[in-house]
Amino acid sequence: MLGQAVRRFATSAVRSSHYAEGPGKNLPFSVDNKWRLLGMMVLFFGSGFTFPFIVVRHQLLKK
């Protein structure tokens, strides 16, 4: 009984959503400008990659 109610709610929520469809339309960022996308990806992944090195350097220089 509960499963049926959840299933009905989930399908009605999907049907009632009115978002634009197509590649890249369901992302929280724009993929129209490839150079801006490249810059954002470099910043995002680059910050995650360099963070451990910065933390280790800070710990080594700490007195």
JOMOUR-V919686 format. One record per pair of residues at least 6 apart in sequence whose ideal C-beta (glycine too) atoms are under 7 Angstrom apart, sorted by the first residue. I is the first residue (numbers start at 1). J is the second residue. If there is no record, write none. Layout:
i: (I I)
j: (J J)
This chain:
i: (19 19 24 29 31)
j: (25 26 31 40 37)
